[in-house]
């Protein structure tokens, strides 16, 4: 929640990208990994913890600042439940990936309970992870298979007729040494009215190149860097944190 709130309140992020898994007691939790080992002071699978147990862990324990110093350890940072994020950021678009099959159904039910279908994109790297989300009324991201087929077929004669039933492509710039994103792929996607999001881009030169190619969104771990690029290259207003610092106020 610390990172989400800073991205929105300080840097003016348009959309938050996150991953969800199910706790032992069936609560949709915001966490990427299958286990809690990498990001907390706990050990073991997420699915073996209840929501209350997960939120007793120090979720800031292993995070470091850019100088390698512990940045959030012992400051009360916890693993949020998804409903906490939906309630804390009621006007922010969310890009949510189901990391496991069992979370897809509860995820969609929760989105509907909060009447947030208009602002939540349901994504999944593997289609099997969101089988129980089929029928969702909101935007639907392309799976890895969708992206791969489009990447492959649009390069072949006649492949331009292939259009997956998705609302957005979310792809890496490169994948295992292969060039994924090209101006041609972006052009072909746009011909089908499918926007292209690219992840995870933290280098300003890469950001500038992708903007010049016409990408529709850039996912980044450095909203401060992207903000600078967007201000300079796209005429975007200064982010809230800099407007406050300049005494300009924020409406």
C-alpha positions in Angstrom: 0.0 0.0 0.0 2.9 2.3 0.6 4.1 1.9 -2.9 0.6 2.1 -4.4 -0.2 5.3 -2.6 3.1 6.9 -3.4 2.7 6.0 -7.1 -0.7 7.7 -7.2 -0.4 10.5 -4.8 3.2 11.5 -5.5 3.8 10.6 -9.1 0.3 10.6 -10.6 0.3 7.0 -11.9 -2.7 6.3 -14.2 -2.9 2.6 -13.4 -1.5 0.2 -10.8 -0.2 -3.2 -11.8 -0.5 -6.0 -9.2 -0.8 -9.7 -8.6 -3.2 -11.7 -6.4 -3.3 -15.0 -4.6 -5.7 -16.6 -2.2 -5.1 -16.9 1.5 -5.9 -20.1 3.5 -9.2 -18.6 4.5 -10.2 -17.5 1.0 -9.2 -13.8 1.1 -7.8 -12.3 -2.2 -4.4 -11.0 -1.2 -2.0 -8.7 -3.1 1.2 -10.6 -3.5 3.2 -11.8 -6.5 5.2 -14.8 -5.2 3.8 -18.2 -4.3 5.7 -18.0 -1.0 6.3 -15.1 1.4 10.0 -15.8 1.7 11.4 -13.2 -0.8 9.4 -10.1 0.5 8.7 -10.7 4.2 10.3 -12.0 7.4 8.2 -15.1 7.1 8.6 -18.4 5.2 6.3 -20.8 3.4 3.4 -20.7 0.8 0.9 -17.9 0.9 -1.9 -20.5 0.7 -0.8 -21.9 4.2 -1.5 -18.5 5.9 -4.8 -16.9 6.8 -5.3 -13.3 6.0 -4.6 -12.3 9.6 -1.4 -14.4 9.7 -0.2 -12.9 6.5 -0.8 -9.4 7.8 1.3 -10.1 10.9 4.3 -10.5 8.7 6.7 -7.6 8.0 6.1 -7.0 4.3 8.8 -4.3 4.1 11.4 -6.5 5.7 13.5 -7.2 2.6 13.0 -4.1 0.5 16.0 -1.8 0.1 16.4 1.8 -1.2 18.5 2.6 -4.3 21.6 2.7 -2.0 21.0 -0.8 -0.7 19.8 0.2 2.7 16.6 -1.3 4.4 13.9 1.1 3.5 10.7 -0.2 5.1 11.8 -2.8 7.7 9.9 -2.5 11.0 7.6 0.3 9.8 4.3 -1.7 9.9 4.1 -2.5 6.2 1.8 -5.4 5.6 0.5 -7.5 2.7 -2.8 -5.9 1.7 -6.0 -7.6 0.9 -7.3 -6.6 -2.4 -10.5 -5.1 -1.0 -8.3 -2.7 1.0 -6.7 -1.4 -2.2 -10.1 -1.1 -4.0 -11.4 1.0 -1.1 -8.2 3.1 -0.7 -7.9 4.0 -4.4 -11.5 4.2 -5.6 -10.7 6.2 -8.7 -7.6 4.5 -9.9 -7.4 2.0 -12.8 -6.0 -1.4 -11.7 -4.3 -4.1 -13.8 -4.7 -7.3 -11.8 -3.1 -10.6 -12.7 -4.5 -13.9 -11.3 -1.4 -15.8 -10.3 -3.2 -19.1 -9.6 -6.5 -20.7 -10.8 -8.2 -20.7 -7.4 -8.1 -16.9 -7.0 -9.9 -16.1 -10.3 -13.4 -16.7 -9.1 -13.1 -14.8 -5.8 -11.2 -12.0 -7.7 -14.1 -11.4 -10.1 -16.7 -11.6 -7.3 -14.8 -9.0 -5.3 -14.5 -6.6 -8.3 -18.3 -6.9 -8.8 -19.0 -6.3 -5.2 -17.1 -3.0 -5.4 -18.7 -2.2 -8.8 -15.2 -1.7 -10.2 -15.5 -3.6 -13.5 -15.1 -0.3 -15.4 -11.6 0.3 -13.9 -10.1 -3.2 -13.4 -8.4 -5.1 -16.1 -8.1 -8.9 -15.4 -4.9 -10.3 -16.7 -3.2 -13.7 -16.5 0.1 -15.0 -17.9 -1.5 -18.4 -18.3 -5.1 -18.7 -19.4 -5.7 -21.6 -17.0 -5.2 -19.2 -14.1 -8.4 -17.3 -14.9 -10.8 -20.0 -16.3 -13.2 -19.2 -13.4 -13.1 -15.5 -14.4 -14.6 -16.1 -17.8 -17.7 -14.0 -18.3 -16.1 -11.0 -16.6 -17.6 -7.8 -17.9 -14.5 -5.6 -17.6 -11.4 -5.4 -19.8 -9.6 -8.6 -20.5 -5.8 -8.8 -21.0 -4.0 -11.0 -23.4 -2.5 -14.2 -22.0 1.0 -15.3 -23.0 -0.5 -17.6 -25.6 -2.5 -14.7 -27.1 0.6 -12.5 -27.3 2.8 -15.3 -28.8 0.3 -16.2 -31.5 -0.2 -12.6 -32.5 3.6 -12.0 -32.4 4.2 -15.0 -34.6 1.3 -14.8 -37.0 1.4 -11.0 -37.7 4.8 -11.7 -39.2 3.5 -14.2 -41.7 1.7 -13.8 -45.0 -2.0 -13.6 -44.3 -1.4 -13.4 -40.5 -2.8 -9.9 -40.4 -6.3 -11.4 -40.3 -5.7 -12.9 -36.9 -7.3 -10.9 -34.0 -7.4 -12.4 -30.5 -10.4 -11.7 -28.4 -8.7 -9.4 -25.9 -8.8 -5.7 -24.9 -5.1 -5.1 -24.5 -1.7 -6.6 -25.2 0.8 -6.5 -22.3 4.2 -7.6 -23.4 7.9 -7.3 -22.5 10.2 -5.3 -24.7 12.4 -8.4 -25.0 12.0 -11.9 -23.8 14.9 -14.3 -23.3 17.0 -12.5 -25.8 14.3 -12.2 -28.5 12.9 -8.9 -29.6 9.2 -8.9 -28.8 8.0 -5.4 -29.3 8.4 -3.7 -32.7 6.8 -0.7 -34.4 5.2 -3.2 -36.8 3.6 -5.2 -33.9 2.3 -2.0 -32.4 0.8 -0.8 -35.7 -0.9 -4.2 -36.3 -2.4 -4.1 -32.8 -3.6 -0.6 -33.3 -5.3 -1.6 -36.5 -7.4 -3.9 -34.4 -8.1 -1.1 -31.8 -6.0 -3.1 -29.3 -3.7 -0.9 -27.1 -0.2 -2.1 -26.3 1.3 -2.0 -22.8 5.0 -2.8 -22.3 6.7 -4.1 -19.1 8.9 -3.5 -17.0 10.7 -0.5 -18.3 13.0 1.5 -15.9 15.6 3.0 -18.3 14.7 6.5 -19.6 16.2 5.9 -23.0 14.0 2.8 -23.4 11.0 4.8 -22.3 11.7 7.5 -24.9 12.1 4.9 -27.7 8.9 3.1 -26.8 6.9 6.4 -26.7 8.3 7.2 -30.1 7.0 3.9 -31.3 3.5 4.7 -30.1 3.0 2.4 -27.1 -0.1 3.1 -25.1 1.3 2.4 -21.6 4.6 1.8 -19.9 4.7 -0.3 -16.7 7.7 0.6 -14.5 9.2 0.2 -11.1 10.4 3.8 -11.4 7.4 6.2 -11.7 9.7 9.0 -10.8 11.9 8.3 -13.9 8.9 7.8 -16.2 7.3 11.0 -14.9 10.4 13.0 -15.9 10.3 11.4 -19.4 6.6 12.1 -19.9 6.9 15.7 -18.8 9.8 16.2 -21.3 8.6 14.1 -24.2 4.8 14.1 -24.0 4.0 17.4 -22.4 2.5 15.7 -19.3 2.0 18.1 -16.3 4.4 17.9 -13.4 3.6 15.1 -11.0 1.8 16.0 -7.8 4.9 15.7 -5.6 6.8 18.3 -7.8 3.8 20.6 -8.1 3.6 20.7 -4.3 7.3 21.3 -4.1 7.0 24.2 -6.5 4.1 25.7 -4.6 1.7 25.2 -7.5 -0.9 23.3 -5.6 -2.8 20.2 -6.8 -6.4 20.4 -7.9 
